[in-house]
Each structure stands twice: as structure tokens, then as C-alpha cells.
């Protein structure tokens, strides 16, 4: 296992232990898992786990970890003249804020740290390699039952290549989440 892979494995294990160790609230939706379709810079899927740590009628705050893998290039949707991009792998750890959590429809905000690996011939960042940075997002969720919710999200990541003292890259991303709370 290479140094970046072992570093990513250690970070992933620490995040998983942190999520498992969180004490939830005494509600039925304090822990949730989800999956989402993810677009930009490629196309793929994401999985996430969320643990609520503070909640009232106005908002709920949760700790969240998410892993995204986008193996398919987006040339089928946007012919930009770039060669087919290599795979994109990403991990995020941060907080999720839900406004009006008791309502069927509510807005969401996410903030945190991100790490991603851009494969050969990446589109948006232009240089293959490992990047670390910050992300923020805004979205909307609709509850379909007491335990199931779904909705879109727009994310902006600002990152720098690991070991590089050069400039920052800005990466947009779109996700469509499906969450199951229990």
C-alpha cells in the first residue's frame, strides 16, 4: 500500500470510529445512512453516515462522513473537448445543518474538510494527484416518511494539491441524496 493510500485508510478508520463513538440524541432519527448520485467533475455514487449531536425545533446539527467515487467521465453530458477523465475518489468529514427538521421540507447546509484524488487527465483540476481542502454546500430535502428523505445539493470545494505550494482549485459538485434515518 502506498503512502497516500495508507494515509487515506487511516483517515477513513478514524472517521468511522468517531462516528460510532458519537452519543446521539434520544430521538428516532439521530443516526442516518444515505446514498447519492454524484455529478461533477465526473459521474458516480456516494455513501454517507450522519450522527445528530444537537437538535431543536429550528435546526439540527449532525456530524457527517461521506465517501464518493466517480469512475465515469461526463463527456456524454458535456462535450468540452477534454480527453476522458480518470476516476475521481473523495472523502468528506464535517457537519450538516438542517433547518426546521420537524417540517417535511427543509433546507440543508454542509461544511467541512475534504480530500480527493483526481485520476489521469482530470477535467476541472487539470493535474492528477491528491488534494486537500474545505467544502461548503447548500441543498433541500423532502421527507417521504418518518425515516426516508431525498433531495438535491450543490457543493463547492476549495482545495490545494498535497505538497504543492501553488494556487487553489475550486471544484463544483452536484449530488442527489437519498437518506434513511433510524
N, C-alpha and C positions, 0 to 999 in steps of 0.2 A: 504494500500500500504506500503510495507517495505521501509526501509531507502535507500537501493541500487536502488529500483525501482523508488522512488520519486526523487532521485539524477539523475538517467538516464532520467526521464521525464523532469526535469528542464533543464538539459544539452541539450536535444533534442529541447525544446522550444526556448532556447537562440540561438541555431544554426539556427533554422528556421527563427527567427526574424532577425538574422544577414544576412542571405541570401536575405530575402525580402528587407531589408534596403539598400543593396548594389546598388550603382549607376552604371549602365552598360555603355558600350561604345555605340556610335551611329552606330552600325552595326546590321545586322540581326541575327547573331549568338552569341549575348552576353549572353544569358541565354539558358541553355540546361538541359534536364532531360534524365535519362537513366535507363536501367535495365541491369542486367548481370547474367549469370550463374556463380556460385562461387564454387570452389573446394578447399579443404584442410582448416581445418582439417576434415571437413565433406563435404556434398554436399548441395547446396541450391541456393538461389537467393539474389540479392542485388538491391537496388534502389538508385539513386543519383540525385543531383541537382548541377549545376555549374553556376557560375556568373563570366564572364570575367571582370577583373579590369585593365588590361594593355595589349596592343597588338600592334605589328608592323609586318613587313614582315618576320622577323627572328623568332619571338616567340610570344606566347600568354600566359598570366598568368591568372589563374582563382581561385576563392575561391570555394571549393567543400565540400559538406557534403554527406555522404553515410551511409546507413543502410543495414546490411547483416544479413540474418537468414539462418542457415544451419541445418535443422532438420533431415537430412538423414545421417546415418553413411556411411563411404566409404568402408565398408567391401566387398561390391560387386565388387569393383575395386582392392583393395589391401588387401589381407588376411594376416594381420600382427600378428594374434594371440591375439590381444586385444579384450576385450568384446565390444559389440556395444556401441558406444559413445552416450552420451546425446546431446541435442541440443546446438548449438553454436550461440550466438547473438552478433553482433558487430556494433559499431558506429565509424565513422572516420570523422574528420574535418581537412582540410588542404588546400594545394594549388596544382593545376595541371598546368604543363608547357607543352605546345605543341610547338614542333619545326616546322618551316616552315608551319604555319597554312593555308596559301593560296594554298599549294600543296594538291593533292588528297591523298597522303600517307605521314604520318608524325609520328615521334616518340613522346611518352608522358613520362612524369615523374610526380610522385606524392610524396608529403612529408607532414607529419602532425602528429596529435595526434590520438590515438586510445583507445577505451575502449571496452572490450569484456567480455562476461560471458560464461564460459565453464560449460556445464551441467554435469550430472552424468557420471562417467567413461570416461573423455575426453582422447583422444589419445595423442596428441603432448605435451600438458602442464602437463598431468598426475594428476593434482589436480583440482577438481571442484571449481569454485569461480569466482570472478570478478577481472579483470586485467586492468591495465592502462599502456600505453606506447607510443612509436613512431613507425611510419611506413615510408617506402620508397618503391617506385615501379618504374618499367620501363615497357613500353608497346609500342604498334604500332596500329595506327588507319588508316583505309581507308575510304574515303568519297565516298558514293554511290550516293549522290545527294547534293544539297546545304544545306540540313538540316539533313541528315541521315549519321551517321558514325558507324563503327563497328571495333572491334579488340581485341586482347589478351593483358593480363597484368600479370606480375609476381610481387608479393608483399612480402616483409619481414617485420615482426613486431617484435619489441623487447619490452617486457613488464615485469611487476612485479605484483604479486598478491597484491590487495589492502590490506593495513595493515600488509603486510609481509616485513620483512627486509632481507629476503633471496635473493637467486640469481635471475637472469633474465632468461626468457624463450624466445626462438626465434621461431617464427611461420611463415612458408611459406604459401602463398595462390596464387591460380590461378583464374583469372576472364576472362570472355569473354563479353566485353561491347557492348551494342547497345545504341547509343546516338541520341537524336533528338534535334536539335537546333532551336530556334525561337526568 
